[in-house]
Amino acid sequence: VTQIDLPNARSGVLGLEQILQGIDGLEFTHLSSRDVVRHEIVQRIVNAYERSAPGV
């Protein structure tokens, strides 16, 4: 998760997958910049975020 706009960067999404793993019928999909189809400038912004936070 690279884009959190909440105070102190606290988000319930960060631990969500770990908490909910094992629930039948629930799956998670992880996307990267290769999955984003937007205006070219938005793609550049997404790429910049990925470069600044590798492994996130």
ZIDAJO-V676304 format. One record per backbone hydrogen bond with DSSP energy under -1.0 kcal/mol. CO is the residue of the C=O (numbers start at 1). NH is the residue of the N-H. E is the energy in kcal/mol with one decimal. If there is no record, write none. Layout:
# ZIDAJO-V676304
co = <CO;CO>
nh = <NH;NH>
e = <E;E>
This chain:
# ZIDAJO-V676304
co = <6;7;15;16;17;20;23;32;39;40;41;42;43;44;45;46;47;48;49;53>
nh = <9;10;19;20;21;23;26;35;43;44;45;46;47;48;49;50;51;52;53;56>
e = <-1.8;-1.4;-2.2;-2.4;-1.1;-1.5;-1.9;-1.8;-2.0;-2.0;-1.8;-2.5;-2.4;-2.2;-2.1;-2.1;-2.2;-1.9;-1.2;-1.7>
